[in-house]
Structure formats: C-alpha cells, structure tokens
Amino acid sequence: MQERTRVTVVGVGNEFRRDDGVGGAVVARLRERTGERPLPPSTVLATSDGDPGRLIALWEGAALAVVVDAAHAHPGTPGRVHRIELDSGLAAPPSATSTHGLGLGEAIELARVLDLLPERLVVYAVEGADGSFGTGLSPVVAAAVPGLVASVEDEIARHGAPVSGEGS
C-alpha cells in the first residue's frame, strides 16, 4: 500500500450566501499567504459547494483533509468555531449542522462505507450569522477567519508536513 502524503484543505460553501462563504474565504486567505508562508508542496487548496461526491473526490487518498464549512447551531453563537476530528473511521456527532441540504455528515458516512475517507479528517464548522443572498461575510464571521487560517496551518504542521522554509 502506498503511503499517503497529500494534504487537502477544502473550503465548503457558497460565497453568494454571505456567511456560507467562510470556507472559501479561508482557502482564499491561505492562497494569499503562500508567498510569505508556503504550505508543503503536497498541499491541495480547493473549494466545494458541499456535494458529497465532490467532497469525497477532493479528499480521497489524502493523509490529512481539513474542511472548513459554515454551520447552524441552535442556540447559536455566530462566529463560534467547532473543531471535529475523525480518526479511524469514527466521528463524534457534530454539535452544529451544515448549511447545505446534504451535509458534511452524509459525505463522511458515504466515504466511510465506500472506504474513501482520508487517513485523518478535521472539520472546522463556523456558526454563521447571515445566510441571506449577497456577498461578504458578517463582521463576526469575518473576524473568525484569521484564527481559522492559523488553525488550518497548525493542523498541517502537526500532521508532520513541514511548511517550506521551516526546519531547513
């Protein structure tokens, strides 16, 4: 069996539904920062509308997949971030739900049944304040983006994939 080394970061959502675009905003910020803080060469940055088949295709064969998505929680605290980690095919039930009809939970379960999960999956679910039509994140969700970017970079570093220029 070939050793998995690829890291995939997926921002899930719809940038035209305000806070539902938080995943894409995190991926965009990671892309912007690669000039000053390069990610390991095996890192793939992608966005997705949340369709389970497309999510599975993005993380299939990855050693680490990090997914950032907007979520609804009741009662909610907009801007609050939930970190959910899946290891060995077992996931803790999320305390928040996706903003998509078929959610991330369905994609995870389908990938588990098909044996297409990454070795390690970490989900950052961000409670949104505004899911209406339009562009731009609400101020409270926008304020969470820098911390999310740092958290994703930390996940990659903890995974053991050194960031280019570090440890050399």
C-alpha positions in Angstrom: 0.0 0.0 0.0 1.3 3.4 -1.0 2.0 5.9 1.9 -0.4 8.8 1.8 1.3 12.2 2.0 -1.1 14.6 0.4 -2.8 17.3 2.5 -6.1 18.7 1.2 -7.9 21.8 2.5 -11.4 22.2 1.4 -13.5 25.4 1.9 -17.1 24.4 1.6 -19.9 26.8 0.8 -21.5 29.4 -1.4 -19.8 32.9 -1.5 -23.1 34.3 -2.7 -24.9 33.4 0.6 -23.0 35.7 2.9 -21.6 33.7 5.9 -21.9 30.4 3.9 -18.8 31.7 2.1 -16.5 31.4 5.1 -14.8 28.2 3.8 -13.9 29.8 0.6 -12.7 32.9 2.4 -10.3 30.7 4.5 -9.0 29.0 1.4 -8.5 32.4 -0.4 -6.6 33.7 2.6 -4.4 30.6 2.7 -3.6 31.1 -1.1 -2.7 34.8 -0.4 -0.3 33.8 2.4 1.6 31.2 0.5 4.1 33.8 -0.7 5.1 34.6 2.9 4.3 31.2 4.5 4.4 28.5 1.8 2.5 25.3 2.5 4.1 21.9 1.9 4.3 21.0 -1.8 1.8 18.2 -1.4 -1.0 20.5 -0.2 -4.1 21.0 -2.3 -6.3 24.0 -1.6 -9.8 23.7 -3.0 -13.4 24.9 -2.7 -16.6 22.9 -3.0 -20.3 23.5 -3.0 -20.6 20.7 -0.4 -21.9 18.0 -2.8 -20.9 14.7 -1.1 -19.4 13.2 -4.3 -17.3 16.2 -5.0 -16.0 16.3 -1.4 -15.1 12.7 -1.4 -13.2 13.2 -4.7 -11.2 16.0 -3.2 -10.1 14.2 0.0 -9.8 10.7 -1.5 -6.3 9.4 -0.9 -5.3 12.3 1.3 -3.3 11.7 4.5 -4.9 14.8 6.0 -8.1 16.6 4.9 -9.2 19.8 6.6 -12.7 21.0 5.8 -14.0 24.5 6.7 -17.7 25.0 6.5 -20.4 27.3 7.8 -22.9 25.8 10.3 -26.1 26.4 12.0 -26.4 25.7 15.7 -29.4 26.2 18.0 -29.0 28.1 20.0 -26.2 29.7 18.1 -23.3 31.9 18.7 -22.2 33.5 15.4 -18.5 33.3 14.8 -18.0 30.4 17.2 -15.8 27.6 15.7 -16.3 23.9 16.3 -13.4 21.6 15.7 -14.4 18.0 14.9 -11.8 15.3 14.2 -12.4 12.0 12.6 -9.8 9.2 13.1 -10.0 5.6 12.1 -13.5 6.0 10.6 -15.2 7.1 13.7 -16.6 10.6 14.1 -18.1 12.4 17.0 -21.5 13.6 16.2 -21.2 17.3 15.3 -23.0 19.8 17.6 -23.8 22.0 14.6 -25.4 21.2 11.2 -24.3 22.2 7.8 -25.9 24.9 5.8 -26.3 22.5 2.8 -29.2 20.2 2.1 -27.0 17.1 2.2 -24.4 17.9 4.8 -20.8 17.0 5.5 -22.1 14.2 7.8 -23.6 12.5 4.8 -20.4 12.8 2.8 -18.4 11.4 5.7 -20.7 8.4 6.1 -20.8 7.7 2.4 -16.9 7.9 2.2 -16.7 5.6 5.3 -19.0 3.0 3.6 -17.0 3.2 0.4 -13.6 3.2 2.2 -12.7 6.5 0.7 -12.0 8.6 3.9 -8.7 10.3 4.3 -6.4 8.9 7.0 -7.3 11.9 9.1 -10.2 14.4 8.7 -10.6 17.6 10.7 -13.6 19.8 10.2 -13.9 23.4 11.3 -17.6 24.4 11.4 -18.2 28.1 11.9 -21.6 29.3 13.2 -22.9 31.8 10.8 -25.0 35.0 11.5 -26.3 35.7 8.0 -27.1 33.2 5.3 -29.1 35.6 3.1 -28.3 36.2 -0.6 -25.4 38.5 -1.2 -21.6 38.6 -0.9 -19.4 39.4 2.1 -19.2 37.8 5.5 -20.9 39.3 8.5 -18.4 41.1 10.8 -18.4 38.4 13.5 -17.7 35.6 11.0 -15.1 37.7 9.1 -13.4 38.2 12.5 -13.0 34.4 12.8 -11.2 34.0 9.5 -7.6 34.9 10.7 -7.9 32.4 13.6 -9.2 29.7 11.2 -6.3 30.3 8.8 -3.9 29.9 11.7 -5.7 26.8 12.9 -5.5 25.2 9.5 -1.8 26.0 9.2 -1.3 24.4 12.7 -3.2 21.3 11.6 -0.8 20.9 8.6 2.2 21.5 10.8 1.0 19.0 13.5 0.4 16.5 10.7 4.2 16.5 10.2 4.3 18.1 6.8 6.8 21.0 7.4 5.9 24.3 5.9 8.5 25.2 3.2 11.4 27.2 4.7 10.8 25.8 8.2 13.2 23.4 9.8 15.7 23.8 7.0 
